[in-house]
C-alpha cells in the first residue's frame, strides 16, 4: 500500500505505458489514477498518450458501460471512476444471460464507433469487465483509434480497420469455448481484416513448419 498526498492507494496493475492505482477520492468514494511511467525520455511520450486517451474519454464518457473520466491532474495522470466489476469470464454470467450480455456489449461497441472511437484492444484480458448485475464495462482506452473530425484517407482507413478488429474480437469472445454454431447474422459480421488474415497465414505456416498438428495426433 502506497500513499499519494496522504491518501492510501493500492496498485491495480502496470504496463509499458502506465501504472494504475486505486485511491480515495477527495470528494468521497474511490477513483482510479493512471500515471505515466518511464524515464526522462519516455515519460513525456507516455503522458502524451494519456492525453490522447483523455480525448477518447471526452467523446464516450456519457456512454453506459464506460467509466466516467474526471480529467487529468497537474502531474498529467488520468483520473477515472472506479467500477466495482471483475474481468469477464463465462462463469460470471448467470444461466441464460450470455446472449443478453453480448447484445449489450455489441450496442456499446457500436456506440463507441458512432462517437469516433475504436477500443482496438478488446482481446486483452481485463479490458472487458462484468459488474454484479451482469452488465459489460470497457476500460483502458490506451490503444484506442480516434476518427478525426475531418478524416483524411489514412485516418479513415485506420479507423475502419480498428472498428473491424473490435467487432471480430466481440465475435471471438461471444463464441469462445461454446459448442454452438455461429448465427447467420453474426457470420455476416465476421470479416477478417488484412492484418488478421496476414497473422493467421503466419500462424498456419508456423504450425506446418513445426509439425504441430502431426505432433498432436501422435501424442
Long-range contacts (C-beta under 8 A, 24 or more apart in sequence): 4-33, 9-33, 13-126, 15-142, 17-46, 17-49, 17-50, 17-142, 18-46, 18-50, 18-78, 18-142, 22-82, 29-82, 30-82, 31-70, 31-79, 31-80, 31-81, 31-82, 32-67, 32-79, 32-80, 32-81, 32-82, 33-73, 33-77, 33-78, 33-79, 33-80, 34-77, 34-78, 34-80, 35-75, 35-76, 35-77, 36-76, 36-77, 47-76, 49-142, 50-76, 50-77, 50-78, 50-142, 51-76, 52-144, 52-146, 53-78, 53-141, 53-142, 53-144, 54-78, 55-146, 56-117, 56-141, 56-144, 56-146, 57-141, 59-115, 59-116, 59-117, 59-146, 60-111, 60-112, 60-115, 60-117, 60-141, 63-108, 63-111, 63-112, 63-115, 64-108, 64-135, 65-104, 65-105, 65-108, 65-135, 65-136, 65-137, 65-138, 66-108, 66-112, 66-137, 66-138, 67-137, 67-139, 80-139, 83-129, 83-131, 83-137, 83-139, 84-131, 84-132, 85-129, 85-130, 85-131, 85-132, 85-137, 86-129, 86-130, 87-125, 87-126, 87-128, 87-129, 87-130, 88-128, 88-129, 88-130, 88-136, 88-173, 89-130, 90-176, 90-177, 90-178, 92-130, 92-134, 93-130, 93-134, 94-134, 97-134, 98-174, 98-178, 100-134, 101-130, 101-134, 101-135, 101-136, 102-170, 102-173, 102-174, 104-135, 104-136, 105-136, 105-170, 105-173, 106-170, 108-136, 108-138, 109-138, 109-166, 109-167, 109-170, 112-138, 112-166, 113-163, 113-166, 116-146, 116-147, 116-148, 116-159, 117-141, 117-144, 117-145, 117-146, 117-147, 118-144, 118-145, 118-146, 118-159, 118-162, 118-163, 118-165, 118-166, 119-143, 119-144, 119-166, 120-144, 120-145, 120-162, 120-165, 120-166, 122-165, 122-166, 122-169, 122-170, 122-173, 123-169, 123-172, 123-173, 128-173, 161-193, 161-194, 161-195, 164-191, 164-193, 165-193, 165-195, 165-196, 168-192, 168-193, 168-196
